[in-house]
Amino acid sequence: MTVRLITPADDELYGLASAAGKLGRAAKLLDRLADAVRAAPADPQAAGRHALALMAVLPSIGIEFAAHARFTATVEALTDVLDLEPEHWLARYSRARLRTLIPSSYGAYAVQIAGDLDSAREDVDRLIAHQATLPPQPYFISAHALAAVLDELAAAPPTPGRPGLLGALAAAPREPVRLVALGAVLCEPLATLHAQAGTGAQLRTALGEVLGAVYGDQPAVAAVLRREAVPR
């Protein structure tokens, strides 16, 4: 089993597509990447680049109907990637992420239906199982955090056999992830759990420590942690 991990090229493309979307100039990039998929339908790299760019421009789609249509197309594109390369880490994580929280309008998210939550948990459980066989990567902790978010949304107990979040946080490498664009996506479940945890709670402390060590170069994360460090 070979797991396809995140590369610097993934981060660069996500940042490029995100910026293009914010400027209203993503159409040509998406068309070019879609053409590459049509030219080589069995190439997981072409499929992966197209799916990643689709996800990057989702927050820039302001009309609710258009956002949902693009959301569906993005999930389908990620599924196409996984059909070609089942152990594509970023595609599986991204599909689980989108099925957990979907764009309902610009800058807002809504919980998806229960069936999608179940599918997201299957993706996350598969990620966590495969991660355990690999040298640890700093961003692997995001899969554990997303699993915890899913458990809360579904009001379900943690999946038997899956490490608890506190244990995963304790074992997580304290190293910067160094993914300037994708780091903003990967830090989401950790930031969500950190905001929900009670002040002074052991979980909040552990989440804050890992957020700072792994995703501390993200402006939103740095701002939150700076505010908490100010004596009250």
Secondary structure, DSSP 8 states (H G I E B T S, - for coil): ---B---HHHHHHHHHHHHHHHTT-HHHHHHHHHHHHHH-TT-HHHHHHHHHHHHHHGGG--SHHHHHHHHHHHHHHHHHHHHH-TTBHHHHHHHHHHHHEEEEETTEEEE--HHHHHHHHHHHHHHHHHHTTS---GGGHHHHHHHHHHHHHTT----TTS--HHHHHHHS--S----TTTHHHHTHHHHHHHHHS-TT-HHHHHHHHHHHHHHTTSHHHHHHHHHHHS--
